[in-house]
Amino acid sequence: MDTSERAHVVLTADDIHRAVRRIAHEIVERNHGLDGLVLVGMRTRGVPIAQRIANAIQEFEGQPVPVGALDINLYRDDIGSPDRAPHIQPTEMPTDIDGKTVVLVDDVLYTGRSIRAALDALTDFGRPAAIQLAVVVDRGHRELPIRPDYVGKNIPTARDEDVQVLLRETDGEDEVRIMKLVPEPER
């Protein structure tokens, strides 16, 4: 059975576009402008989302916002797992983050463990005045006390479901799907 037959589309390309623009407006409003604002996308899909937010902000504010890319693989708490060999990608900070407001951007918020790793990674680059969190999807099931500041859509899920965010930049299309996980057959 192919993946598309088991997947349920919960956000279309237009829905994602609207969510990104809404998040961009909320970021500017909450921070009273752009002064000292830096967007940092978590690799992989958080980076193009952060760039889209920055593009939307520049469109309606007329000023660019610095955008960085953060790799969290060395900070994960499951790095020792045999099935979890880290694939390290470059981290790129566009500016010094000391004293700045950093908006950390990711595609899906689930247990909070990736965000915890990202917070650890960010502190290696400086001491921001504040760190805020923007996600396209909050699916619930938190294991750590982490809450997003900006959410494209809250999508309640079951633990045996997977939320897939597809983006043009990484996947060739924009869509958010929920898929039922199929357990591996016992051998």
C-alpha positions, 0 to 999 in steps of 0.5 A: 500500500502506498503512503498516500493511501494511508495519509490524511491531509490536514494542511494544504499548501494554502493553509501552510502559506496562511499559517506562516504569514499569521506567525510572521505577523504575530512575531512582529506584534509580540516583539513590537517590531524587528529590533534585535530579532533573529530567526533560527530554523532547526534543520531540516524543515525548520530552516525553510519555514524560518526563511518563509517567515522572514520573507513574509516579515520583509514583505510587510515590514520592509526590513530583512530579519536575520535567519540562521540554521541550527543542527541539534544532532549532537545535543539529542538525548537519544544519540547513543541509540544504535538506530540513531547515528547522528548526521551532522549538518552545518549550523549557521548563525547570521549574527551574534545572538547575545542580547537578541530575541531568538525565535526558534523555528521547527515544523512539528512540536511533539515530545519537546525533546528536540526543542530541549536539544535546540535550547542547549545548542543555542546557548553554545552560541551566546546568551539571548535576551529571550528565546521564543518558539514557532512551529507549524504543527503542535501535535501534543504528547509533551514529555518536557514542559515546553510550549510554543509561542507561535503555532500554525495549527494545533493538531491532536494526534494519537501516539501511533500516528506520524505527522509529516510536514512536506515543504517545496524546498525539501520535498517538492510540495507543501502539505501536512499529513497524518499517517497511522504508523504500521508496526513492524511484523515480529520476526 
